[in-house]
Amino acid sequence: MNTNKSKKLYLCAMAGLGVLSTAFINTAFADLTLAPLSGWDITGNYGNVLSLNGIPTSGMIVGTTFFTDNGTNHPGFSPTEPASNADDFSLATTASADQMDYVTTRFLRDVTRIFILEKNGNDSGLVQGLDINGDPIGNSFAFTGGAAYWANTGFMSHQVPPGAGTPQLAYGAIITSDVPIYGIRFAAPGIDPVSIMAVIPEPGTVALLGLGGLILLRRNHS
């Protein structure tokens, strides 16, 4: 088999894999589970997150977070805590979804593990995965404020307005999906995300699937 033909078969295999993966993600039954953080490295009160559960933030991504109120996107109830404040690795800024219907975070790629740091871990509601189009998939998971899957990091997060009120502790949990998803949506008026971060998947599985597809194609054309 010549080199050009091999390259074409490889590209066909990878393209086919992409189509199959996207179709699978869009139609999959995404079940979510929540668990408490088991470890963290944070520089201090109002500090930067360096790692969670042993995973450095260099191996994570943040997405685009927005609030929805009465069916339309909304910057939020508090001008000092807009939704975009959840899209970083810092405890110095927080978002507040008070009086909002939904908090949605979308990522540019598929993920299966999402960390959330939230003020006090005391809000309740539902969380659901999103497909590549940003549409909810799978069952929604009901979570409860103060439950065991909220771990107290011991570090303070941003207080509003600055210099007033009582600082609030950052509590953390990890959301795991049984299939790749492109984001999450909280139906939890009052939830205050400090940071929402996704773990970048390792490329090994995709590479193996692509190699398997190439081998099958080569066999069929040999």
C-alpha positions in Angstrom: 0.0 0.0 0.0 1.5 3.4 -1.0 2.0 6.2 1.4 -0.7 8.5 0.0 -3.3 5.8 0.2 -2.3 5.0 3.8 -2.6 8.7 4.7 -6.1 8.8 3.1 -7.2 5.7 5.0 -5.9 7.2 8.3 -7.7 10.5 7.7 -10.9 8.6 6.8 -10.6 6.6 10.0 -10.1 9.7 12.2 -13.0 11.5 10.4 -15.3 8.6 10.9 -14.3 8.4 14.5 -15.1 12.1 15.0 -18.6 11.6 13.5 -19.3 8.5 15.6 -18.0 10.2 18.7 -20.2 13.3 18.2 -23.2 11.2 17.5 -22.6 9.2 20.6 -22.2 12.2 22.8 -25.3 13.8 21.4 -27.5 10.8 22.0 -25.9 9.2 25.1 -27.6 8.9 28.4 -25.4 11.1 30.6 -25.6 10.1 34.2 -23.9 12.4 36.7 -22.4 11.7 40.1 -21.1 14.1 42.7 -18.2 13.4 45.1 -16.3 15.7 47.5 -12.8 16.9 46.7 -10.2 14.7 48.2 -7.3 17.2 48.0 -6.4 20.7 46.9 -3.5 23.1 46.6 -4.6 26.7 46.9 -2.3 29.6 47.6 -4.4 31.0 50.4 -7.6 33.0 51.2 -8.8 34.7 48.0 -5.9 32.9 46.3 -5.2 30.9 43.2 -6.1 27.2 42.7 -3.0 25.2 41.8 -4.4 21.7 41.8 -7.5 19.7 42.8 -7.4 16.0 43.6 -3.8 16.0 42.6 -4.6 17.3 39.1 -2.8 20.6 38.3 -4.8 23.4 36.8 -2.5 23.3 33.8 -4.4 20.1 33.0 -7.8 21.8 33.2 -9.8 24.2 31.2 -12.5 26.8 32.1 -15.5 27.4 30.0 -18.0 30.1 29.4 -20.6 30.6 32.2 -23.8 32.5 31.9 -27.1 33.0 33.8 -30.6 32.5 32.4 -33.5 34.4 33.8 -37.0 34.0 32.4 -35.6 32.3 29.3 -33.1 35.0 28.4 -29.4 35.3 29.2 -28.7 37.7 32.1 -25.5 39.1 33.6 -26.8 38.4 37.1 -28.4 40.0 40.1 -25.1 41.3 41.6 -23.0 43.6 39.3 -19.9 42.6 41.3 -20.5 38.9 40.8 -21.3 38.3 37.2 -21.4 34.8 35.7 -18.0 35.2 34.0 -16.3 35.3 37.5 -16.7 31.5 37.6 -14.4 31.1 34.5 -11.0 31.3 36.3 -8.8 29.5 38.8 -9.1 32.1 41.5 -10.9 32.4 44.8 -10.7 36.2 44.5 -13.8 36.4 42.2 -17.1 34.6 42.5 -20.4 34.5 40.6 -23.8 34.8 42.2 -26.9 33.2 40.7 -29.3 34.8 43.1 -32.8 35.1 41.5 -31.5 33.4 38.3 -33.2 30.3 36.9 -30.1 28.6 35.5 -26.3 28.7 35.7 -24.8 27.2 32.5 -21.1 26.5 31.8 -20.1 25.3 28.3 -16.7 24.0 27.3 -15.1 24.0 23.9 -14.4 20.3 24.1 -15.8 17.1 25.5 -15.0 16.3 29.2 -16.1 13.8 31.8 -14.8 15.4 35.0 -15.8 18.9 36.2 -14.7 20.5 39.5 -16.9 23.2 41.1 -15.9 25.4 43.9 -18.9 27.1 45.5 -19.4 29.5 48.4 -20.3 27.6 51.6 -21.7 24.6 49.7 -25.1 25.3 51.1 -27.3 25.6 48.0 -29.6 22.9 46.6 -31.0 22.2 43.1 -30.4 20.1 40.0 -27.4 19.7 37.7 -27.5 18.2 34.2 -25.0 17.5 31.5 -25.0 19.3 28.1 -24.3 18.0 24.6 -22.2 19.6 21.9 -25.1 21.9 21.0 -25.6 23.1 24.6 -28.8 21.0 25.0 -29.5 19.1 28.3 -28.9 15.3 28.0 -29.4 12.5 30.5 -31.0 12.7 33.9 -30.7 15.7 36.1 -29.0 15.0 39.5 -30.5 16.5 42.6 -27.9 17.9 45.0 -28.4 19.2 48.5 -26.6 22.0 50.3 -24.5 20.8 53.2 -24.3 17.2 51.8 -21.3 15.0 52.2 -20.1 15.7 48.6 -19.3 19.3 49.5 -15.8 19.4 50.9 -14.7 22.4 52.9 -11.3 23.6 51.5 -10.8 25.9 54.5 -10.0 28.9 52.3 -12.1 32.0 52.0 -13.5 33.2 48.7 -14.5 36.7 47.6 -16.9 38.7 49.8 -19.4 41.2 48.3 -19.1 44.1 48.4 -15.3 44.0 49.0 -14.4 44.8 52.6 -18.0 44.3 53.9 -19.9 41.3 55.3 -18.5 38.0 56.3 -16.0 36.1 54.1 -17.4 32.8 52.8 -15.6 29.5 52.6 -15.0 27.7 49.3 -16.5 24.3 49.2 -15.6 21.9 46.4 -17.1 18.9 44.6 -16.3 16.9 41.5 -19.0 16.1 39.0 -18.4 13.0 36.9 -20.3 12.0 33.8 -20.4 8.4 32.5 -20.1 9.7 28.9 -18.3 12.8 27.5 -20.3 16.0 27.8 -19.7 19.6 26.7 -20.9 21.4 29.8 -23.3 21.5 32.8 -26.4 23.4 33.7 -27.5 24.1 37.3 -31.2 24.7 38.1 -30.3 26.2 41.4 -31.3 29.8 42.1 -28.8 31.0 44.7 -25.8 28.9 43.8 -22.6 30.9 43.9 -19.9 29.3 41.8 -16.3 30.5 42.7 -14.7 28.5 39.8 -16.0 25.8 37.4 -13.1 23.8 35.8 -13.0 20.7 33.6 -10.2 18.1 33.5 -8.7 17.8 30.0 -9.1 14.1 28.9 -6.0 12.2 28.0 -5.8 11.6 24.3 -4.8 7.9 24.6 -8.3 6.5 24.2 -9.1 8.5 21.1 -5.7 7.6 19.6 -6.3 3.9 20.2 -9.8 4.1 18.6 -8.4 5.9 15.6 -5.6 3.2 15.3 -8.3 0.5 15.5 -10.3 2.1 12.8 -7.2 2.4 10.6 -6.4 -1.3 11.0 -9.9 -2.3 10.0 -9.8 -0.1 7.0 -6.4 -1.5 5.9 -7.7 -5.0 6.3 -10.7 -4.2 4.2 -8.5 -2.7 1.4 -5.7 -5.3 1.5 
